[in-house]
């Protein structure tokens, strides 16, 4: 695996650690409310359990990528990068926010391309 692939994989993993922190711990703070364009503090409070669950999954994506990177497991890295890509596509589609695709899927696709070629 080349240096560019490693850097891109780490970027994707760090992004998902950041998403985890935002969703699990900062959801009801001004930072979380602004980041996710939440309607109100009340809405944030009403949905914080769902957000924490979503954050946990983002943490698992990050952990899977980092674990596979440590053990240089290309197949597992590829699996997790595809998962991240699909999550970004679906998130963008379901929320009608194209920026989710750019923030989540594009780095994963770039990492996949660098890894496979």
C-alpha positions in Angstrom: 0.0 0.0 0.0 1.4 3.4 -0.9 1.6 6.5 1.2 -1.2 8.3 -0.6 -3.6 5.4 0.1 -2.6 5.4 3.8 -3.2 9.1 4.1 -6.6 9.0 2.4 -7.7 6.0 4.5 -6.6 7.9 7.7 -8.5 11.0 6.5 -11.7 8.9 6.1 -11.2 7.3 9.5 -10.6 10.6 11.2 -13.7 12.1 9.5 -15.8 9.3 11.0 -14.3 9.7 14.4 -15.3 13.4 14.2 -18.8 12.5 13.0 -19.0 10.1 16.0 -18.1 12.9 18.4 -20.5 15.3 16.8 -23.4 12.8 16.9 -22.7 11.2 20.3 -21.5 14.1 22.4 -22.2 17.4 20.6 -25.6 16.8 19.1 -27.5 19.1 21.4 -24.8 21.8 21.6 -24.7 24.9 19.3 -22.0 23.2 17.3 -24.1 20.0 16.7 -27.2 22.0 16.0 -25.4 24.2 13.4 -23.5 21.3 11.8 -26.6 19.2 11.2 -29.0 22.1 10.5 -31.3 21.0 13.3 -34.6 22.8 13.6 -34.3 23.7 17.3 -32.7 22.7 20.6 -35.9 20.8 21.4 -35.6 18.8 18.2 -32.0 18.1 19.0 -33.0 16.9 22.5 -35.8 14.7 21.1 -33.4 13.0 18.6 -30.2 12.7 20.6 -30.6 9.0 21.2 -31.0 8.3 17.5 -28.0 10.6 16.8 -25.9 8.8 19.4 -26.7 5.4 17.8 -25.8 6.8 14.4 -22.5 8.2 15.9 -21.7 4.8 17.2 -21.9 3.3 13.7 -19.6 6.0 12.4 -17.2 5.1 15.2 -17.4 1.4 14.0 -16.6 2.5 10.5 -13.5 4.4 11.7 -12.4 1.6 14.0 -12.7 -0.9 11.1 -10.6 1.2 8.8 -7.9 1.8 11.4 -7.9 -1.9 12.5 -7.5 -3.1 8.9 -4.9 -0.4 8.2 -2.8 -1.6 11.2 -2.9 -5.2 9.8 -2.5 -4.1 6.2 -5.7 -6.0 5.3 -6.6 -4.6 1.9 -9.9 -6.6 1.6 -11.2 -5.3 4.9 -10.1 -1.7 4.1 -11.9 -2.0 0.7 -15.1 -3.3 2.5 -15.2 -0.4 4.9 -14.4 2.2 2.2 -17.3 0.8 0.2 -19.5 1.0 3.3 -18.6 4.6 3.8 -19.2 5.4 0.1 -22.7 3.8 0.2 -23.5 5.5 3.5 -22.6 8.9 2.0 -24.7 8.2 -1.1 -27.7 7.2 0.9 -27.3 10.0 3.4 -27.1 12.5 0.6 -30.1 11.0 -1.2 -32.3 10.6 1.9 -31.6 14.1 3.3 -31.4 15.8 -0.1 -28.1 17.4 0.9 -25.5 16.9 -1.8 -22.7 18.1 0.6 -23.0 14.8 2.4 -21.9 13.0 -0.7 -18.9 15.4 -1.1 -17.9 15.2 2.6 -18.3 11.5 3.1 -18.3 9.6 -0.2 -15.7 11.5 -2.2 -12.8 10.9 0.2 -13.7 7.2 0.5 -13.9 6.9 -3.3 -10.5 8.6 -3.7 -9.0 6.3 -1.1 -10.5 3.3 -3.0 -9.1 4.5 -6.3 -5.6 5.0 -4.8 -5.8 1.6 -3.1 -6.9 -0.3 -6.1 -4.7 1.3 -8.7 
